[in-house]
Amino acid sequence: MGIEDYQLAMTYRSLMAGVGLGSAIALSAWFPAVAQPQIVLPRSRATEWLELETANGEVTFQPYQQAAQPAQKGNRLTDIGDIVQTGDRSYAQLSFDRDIGSVLVWGNAILRVDVLDVEATGGRITHLSVPQGIAKLQVRRFNNPNSSLTVTTPAGIAGVRGTVFGVGVDPNGKTAVATEEGAVAVSGVGETVQVDPEFYSLIQPGEPPLPPQPLAETDLDVELRRLVPISGVGTTTPSVRLAARVHPINLVYANGIPTSVDLEGNIEAEIPLDSDRRLTFTVLSPLGDERTYELSVPNDGWDALPPEQSE
């Protein structure tokens, strides 16, 4: 079942890893020369919030510097560093306050608050981080020119003023940004490209964004190249060495394990099998499309045979 199917059925975790915002005071020279008590300022707190509307499957909510807990409808991300995390085949939908939009996260994802604030001019400042997994945002156009919304990943930053777009981050930080409506400015290592509707861009950590390409040229197909059984001393569970190719915009999960996809779409990984020597291969796009393949792996491996798609 794809994420859109989940939504119908229900009716509906950065470049700045470990960010904590703080301040320090330098006392002015005209203060009396007497001992001053140590001044400790409170952490900057958000004046806005994201509220959890739906949690399906394994979803956790972790307030800043607190233990993670099972997420519940109504949980609010209000403080810098608050996190929502989803497990395999799990998702969460959150809404911004004041009805400015929503964000859907899934695919072993982490969503973290970096800034949620309103400045003196009334501009809303929203900075989120997605270190891994997929986040799809739907945000209405901002009326205040000082408002901004950004999503930071290990590879770059996507900034918008109102649009529908998805961000997918694989285990190595490679990021795909795809736009359905509006436009997204995608930046990395000082360079920016604009991703217009029905286009996408890829960013590798430490590199500039690639030129946008049409979404119409993407797909969820899998070209299976090799499955080689791994055996020998120390092997306690059956596993295979996998070689395959997908469209590079996609994220891939093999038996629930996030698997890196390079800029050409190539996959090389070692994957444990279940007791029935089955391999579930799930392909996800940043905008919510999903396809799952079920592979039965013989003892002598599988070389370039077409996978059987599950329904």
Buried (B, 14 or more C-beta within 10 A) or exposed (E): EBBEEBBEEEEEBBBBEEBEEEEEEEEEEEEEEEEEEEEEEEEBEBEBBBBBBBBBEBBBBBBBEEEEEEBEEEBBBBBBBBBBBBBBBBBBBBBBBEEBBBBBBBBBBBBBBBBBBBEEEEBBBBBBBBBBBBBBBBBBEBEEEEBBBBBBBBBBBBBBBBBBBBBBBBBBBBBBBBBBBBBBBBBBEEEEBEBBBEBBBBBBBEBBBBEBBEBEEBBBBBBBBBBBBBEEEEEEEBBBBBBBBBBBBBBBBBBEBBBBBBEEBBBBBEBBBEEEBEBBBBBBBBBBBBBBBEBEBEEEEBEEEEBEEEE
